[in-house]
Amino acid sequence: MESGFRYGSRELTSKNISMSKLHFVTKHANAATVQHNWYVVDGTNQTVGRVCAKIAAVLRGKNKVYYTPHVDCGDFVIVINAEKVVFTGKKLDEKDYLTFSGYPGGQKSESARNLQKRRPEQIVERAIKGMLPKNRLGRKMFKKLFVYAGDKHEHAAQKPQPLTF
């Protein structure tokens, strides 16, 4: 008899090994196995927080079966019509965006209404960046986001698919 180990009442050897139904191997994604897709999202009449949370999940790759936290499994996302996103309640007037230059007295505040007039893509970018991991992997994921104020984008060659929520 070959040397093997017992599994229940039978002897398992290299000739008759079969996989147990109780033990499974977890598949982990790596850079070679991940496939990155391109999606386009229309921000018209979408609530800022809700649409950004879903986009952040796609950027992280949480919509994929083989999601692995330490690997960049996410897809590329193009957001168009960023100036048409909406805020709920009084956030348009009461929400403030702060910037700090690092110098004494260098903190500036701007309301959401003014920022939406001046740089509407900044609102979506800052919301999504806050939902991504704060490490080098999160910075890599953020580079796969492209936000445009109008309905035109220069990524037609990648053939992005529409992403609806």
N, C-alpha and C positions, 0 to 999 in steps of 0.2 A: 504494500500500500504506500502511495506517495505521501510525503509529509504535507499536511494541510491543517486546517482547523475545523472545529465542529461548529455547525450552524444548525441548531435545533437537534434533530435526531440523525442528521446525515453529515457525512464527512465532505468538506469542500476541498477540492484540489484544483490545480491549474487547468485540469481537463473539464471539470463540470462546474466552474464558478458561474453563478448567475447573480444578477444585481438584486439586492433586497428591495422590496417595495417600501421599506421604512427609511432607507438612506438615499438621499439625493445629493448630487453635487451642484453647488451654486455656481452659475456661470458669471464671470466678471468681465466686463467690457474693458478693452484697452484701445489705444490710439489706432491700431491696425484694424480693429473690428467695427469701430463706430462709423456710421454713415450720417453725414450732415446734410440735411435738406434745407431748402429755402422757402420761407413763407412770407406773405405780405398781409398786413393787417390794416384795415381802414378804421381810422379813429373817429369818424363822423358820428356824433351823438353817443359816444361811449363814455362811461364814467371812468375818470382817471384811475382810481385805485383798483377797480375791478379788472379793467383791461390790462393794466400794468402787472397785476399779480399773475394773470394767465400767461402773459408774454414772458415774465421771469421764469415761470415753470417750464416753458418751451425752451428758453435759453439754457436752463440747467439740464434739460433732457428728461425731466420727470414724466413726460408723456410717452416715453419709450419703455418697452418691456425690460430691456437690459440696462436700465439706469444703474449707474455705479457712482457713489458720491465723490470718489476721489479722481474720477476721469471726466473730461469734458465731453459729455454725450449730447450736448444741446445742438440746436439747429440755428441757422441764420434767420433773423427776423427783420423785415422792413416794415416800418410804420409810416403810413401816408396820412395826410389830412390831420396832422397833429394840432393844428390851430383850432380844430372843431371838437376837441374833447371837452367834456363838461364836468363841472364840479357840482356836488350836491350841497344843499343847504346854503349857508352864508360863507362857504370856504373861499369863493372867488374874491371876496373883499377882506375876509379876516385871516386867511392863511398867509403867512410871511415866509419868504425864502431868504435865508441868511447866507452871506459870504463873508469871509474873513481873510484879509491879506497877510496877516501875521505880524503886522506892525501895531503899536498902540493907537487906538482910535480907528483901526482899519476895518471895523465890522460894519457892513452895509445890510440894509433890510429892504425887501421889495415885495409888494403884494402880488398875489397870484394874477390879478387882473392886469397889472402893469407888465409882469413877466410874460403873460400870454400874448400881449400886444407886441412886445419887443422881441422875444425869442421863444416862440411857442413850442419848439422841439425840446427846449431845456426842461420843461415841466415833465414830459414823458421820460426823458433820459434820467433825471434825478430820481423819479419815483421808482423806476426799474432798477437803477444802480443800488438803491437802498434795500432792495429785496434780494440781491445776489450776495454770495459769500464775500466776506471782507478779507480776501487773501489773493495770492497770485492766480489761483484758478478762477476766482470771481472776476478779476481784471481781464482774464482771457475770454471769459464768457461775455463780458460787456462789449468787447470789441466786435462781437458778431451781431450787434444791434445797430440798425441804421434808421434814423428818424428824419422825416421830411415834413415841412410845414404844408406844402401843396400836395397835389395828387400825382406829381411826376417823380420818378426815381430812375437812377441810371443802372439798375440791376436787371434789366430785361434779358440779358444774355444768360443769366442763371436760371431763367424760367421759374420764378417763384410761384408757389401755389397759394391760393387765397386761404387764410386761416380765419374761420368764423367761430364765435363763441356763443 
